[in-house]
Amino acid sequence: MEALQFDSLNLFYDPAFGLLYHRWRGQHNMHRFRPAVEYLQRLVQQCAVESWVADLNGLPNIGFDEQAWLSDEVLPSIGALPHLRQMALILNTDTYNQLAVESILHVAEQHLNFDVQFFADSVGAMDWVLNPTSQPAAQVSPRMVA
């Protein structure tokens, strides 16, 4: 897995799995939001990403203009990519952004040709993208539970 650099994102890409993981770094202002999303868009296309884990913790509040841009322009272009199969969204407890993300996806859903799932943490998200069956990666025995 290789670490990639962009000022407002922590990024990791694993070509063996076709997997991109990104997390917002710090509480950046919205003036860095569009350049970061455009960078991600290019990366998903150039690397033929199949599975994308987007950790939205640290993401600034998504304004109405950005919501419209994402649902009208960004998601339709990403949805047209034939190699992208799944996207895991890790949402934090910020109710505003949770509602914004759900609204963006609802508006753009006719353009999405890949599976989208919501997760509370990166463990569940990574398990879903790396183990696409309905079975968890490891069975938990009753003795393992505290």
Buried (B, 14 or more C-beta within 10 A) or exposed (E): EEEBEBEBBBBBBBEEEBBBBBBBBEEBEEEBBBEBBEBBBEBBBEBEBBBBBBBBBBBBEBEEEBBEBBBEEBBBEBBEBEEBBBBBBBBBEBEEBBEBBEBBBEBBEEBBEBBBEBBEEBEBBBBBBEEEEEEEEEEEEEEEEE
